[in-house]
């Protein structure tokens, strides 16, 4: 995924995500993005904005968990001079600054109940009153919200307003974790290494086969953000033009390839051999159930069948 509105990946979940973003882009419907931290919710919001009729207008974003509650209301709706200590001049809120564009509310589940009430009014009335002000300011934005929380559970616990939830949840999009779309890991590392090299004004570094195997075998609990950070670290630590296993974070190397002992006769196994050994191990662990093995591997069953057919024919990809 990229912040310029281009969603990168060839896996089935990414193809479906791109199709959904294309379908809803030109509408003004509110969107609620859900998924684990690091899956790229802000990039999807950017993609939605880029495909909308509001693309020429601002895309404003605020992390509701990153701003103290006492300041969030002012950031969102603005304030007038003298409304509180430190308010030495009028301030335009982000809703006003995003006029005609898109407003991305990240970590919406962390918003306090008091601010939720004020946000609900903005969505209902399409106007905002600055802190300490009396005159309402028209609001013309498309709202895209995101959360890694279970908002329905928060509603049951009294932590999130039901009416606000339904205002935001007009179109719901769930973003899959990276472990459920392993087919995208290679294209992502190629994209990140290319971008990092461009930023450093140098040639992209290559990955050694053992480093590739570790990246493919890891579960990525931090998702795409964790992959990007791991590669940035590796580029900095690696003095050679090729990134080897030693340059990757320890947690990646510790979890790599227990199943690879099945192919121990290969002193220096290729990536194809490593992949074959890993697939064989997963398939054995799932009792030969190819559908379940494909789910664990994060690939389509058709892709698994194609790989197994190649293996049976003595051919590696």
N, C-alpha and C positions, 0 to 999 in steps of 0.2 A: 504494500500500500504506500501511496505517496501523497504528500500534502497538496499537490497541484491538482487534485481531483481525479488522478489516474489510480485505479485500484489494480494492483499487480497480483497475479496468481492464475494458475491454470487448473486448479483443483475444482471439483464439482461444487463445493460450498462457495468458492469465489466467483465462479461463473454465475451461480444463482444470485449471489449478492449484487454483482454488476447489473444483472437483468432487472433486479428489483429497484435498484437505485435509478436506472434509466426509466423505469415505468413511473416512478413517483416524482422524479426531478422537476417536471414542469408544473406540478400541482403546487398549491400553497398549503397543503395539509400539514399539520404538525406531525413530527416524527419522534418516536421514543426508541433510542438505541440501547440495547442491553448486551451484556457480555462481561467477561472477566477483564480485569485491569490489563492494559497493554495490548489489547487486540486491535486497536486502531480506530476507536470510535470518533475521535476528532477528524481523522482523515476521511472517514465515511461522511461525516457532516460536511466537510469541504467538497467532497464529490457530489453530494446532493445539491449544494449551493452552486457548484460549477455547471450543473445541468439544468438549472432553473432559469426562469425569466428574470431573476434578481441577480444574476451572475455579475453584472457590471456594477452592482452596488456593494456596500461593505459586508464582510463576514466577520462578525464580532463574536468573541468567545470569552466565557468566564468559568472558572472552576469554583463551584460553590463550596468545596471543601478547603480551598486554598486561601480564602479571604475570611477574616474574623467576622462573626455574626454582626458585630456592631458596625462594621464598615460595608457589609454586603449590600444592604438596602441602598446606601448612598451610591455604590458602584452601579447598581442596576438602574435605579430610578433618578439619580442625581440629587442635589441638595441646593438650598438657597443660602446666601451669605448670612452668617449669624445663627443658623439653625442649631448648631452645637459647637462646643469648644473646638477650635481649629478650622471651622468653616469660614475662612477669611474672604472667600469669593464664591459666587455661584458656580456650580459644577454640573455639566451635562452628564446624564446617566448613559449607560451603554445601550439601553433600549432606544434612546433618542439618537445616539450616535450611529446606530445600525439602521436608521430609517431607510426603508426601501430595500433593505437587504435581508440577511439571515442572522439570527441570534442563536448561538450554540451554548446551551446551559449544561455543562459537564458536572458530574457528581450531584445530580439533582436530588438524590436521596439524602444528601447531607444538609439540605436547606432546613432552617429552623421552622417550626410551625407558624411563628409570627410572619416570617418572610413569605412562607407559602401562601398565606391569606392575601398578601399584597400582590404576589405574582398572579394568583387566581383572578384578582380584580383586573389586572392589566390584560390578561387573556380574554376575559369576558367583555370588558368595556373598550378595549383597544386604546387605552390612554393610561398615562402614569402621572402621579402627583409627586414631585420631588420632596425629599425630606424637608420639613419646615415650610413647604410651599402651600399655596391654596389653589393655584391654577393648574388644571390638567394639561398635559402635553400629549398630542396624538401619537399613537404608536402604530407603525406600519412595518412589521417584521414577520418573517416566517420563523417559527421557533422549532429548533431541533434540540431535544434534551437527551441526556445519556446517564446511565447508572450501571454500576456493577452489583447493586443490591437487589434483593427480591422485594420490590415495592408492594406487591400484594400481601406479603407477610408483614411488611412495615405498616400497611393499612390495618391489618388485624391487631397489631400491637399499639395502634394509635400514634404511630410515628410519622405517618404520611396521610395527607388528606385524600379521601376517595374522589371528591369532585375535581381536584387538581390532577389526579392520576388520569381520569378519563378525558380531561381537557388536553393533556399531553399525549396520551396514548391513542391517537387517531390512527396512525400507522406504526406498527411495532416491527422492528427489525432486530433479530438476534445475531450477533457476530460470533462465529465459531472460534474456539481457541486454536492456536497453531498446531497442537497435537492432533486435532481432528482434520487437519488439511496438510499432512506431511508432504504431499506432492509439491507444495509451494516453497518448501524450505530452501531448495537449491536456487530457484529463481530469485528469492528474497536475498540470499547471501550474495549473489552476483550483483543485484541492484545496490545493496548497501556498500559492498566493496568498491563498486564503481563510483558511487557518490562520495564516499570517504576520500578516495584518491583524488577526485576532482577538487574537493575542499582543501586538500593538502597540496594540490598542484604537483601530483606525482602519478606514476603509473600504478594501476590497480595491482594489488598483491594477489597471488594465487593461493589456493588452499592445498595442503598436502592431503594425501588419501586418508591418513588416519584422522586428520582434523575434520574432513568431510564426513567420515563415518560417525564421529562423535556428535556432530551437529545433527545428523539424521536420526541418531538413536535417542537423543535427549528429549524429555517430555515438554520442555519449555513452559514451566508454570507462569513465567512472566511474559509469555507470548512474544509477539513481534518486537516489542520494545526490548525484551531481554536479549533476543537474537541480535538486534542492532547494537546494543551496548557491548555484548560479548565480542562482536567483530571490531568495533571501535577500539576496544581494549587490546585486541590481538594485533591490530595494525600498529598501534603505538609500541607494544612490547616486542614485536618481531623485527629484528634488525635485517633479516634476509628478505628476499623478494617473495619467498613462499612462507605462508603461515603454517607452522606445524602444531602438533598437539600441545606442546609445552606452552604455547602462547594463549591457549584457551583457559577460561576459568576452571579451577579445580573441580567444581561440582559437575562440569561436563565430562571431564576425563574419568572421574570416579564411577560414573554410571554407564560408561561406554562398553558395549559389546561383550557382556558375559556370554552370550550365545556364540560368539565367534570362535570359541574353543573347538567347535565342530569342524572348523576348517583349519585347524592348527598346522596341518601338513604344509600350508602355504606360508613360507617364512616371512614374505612381505606381501600380504594379500592386497589385491586391488579392491577398488570400491565395489565393483560388481560382485566379487567373491564375498565381501563383507555383507552386502545387501542380501545376497542369496542365503548366507548363513543365518542372518537375522530373520528373514522371512520364514525359513525352515523352522527355526526355533519357536517363533510365534505360532506357526501352524501346529506344531507339536504340542505347544502349551494349551492350545484351544481344542485339542483332541481331534484335529483334522477338519474342524468346521471352518470352511473357507470364508463364509459370510462373516462370522465373528472375527476371524483372523484379519480380514480386510478392515473391519471397524477398528481393531486394535492398532493396525498399521497406519490408519488414516488415509487409506486409498480406496478407490472404487473396486467392487468385486471383479469387474471386467478387467481392471488393470492387474489385479492379483492373478486371475486366470491366465492372462497373457504372459505374465512373468513366469508362472509355473510351467506353461507350455514351452517356453524358451529353455527353461532349465532341463525339462525332460528331454528336449532335443539336443542337450549338450551345448546350448548357446547362451552366452551371457550378454546383457545389454550394455 
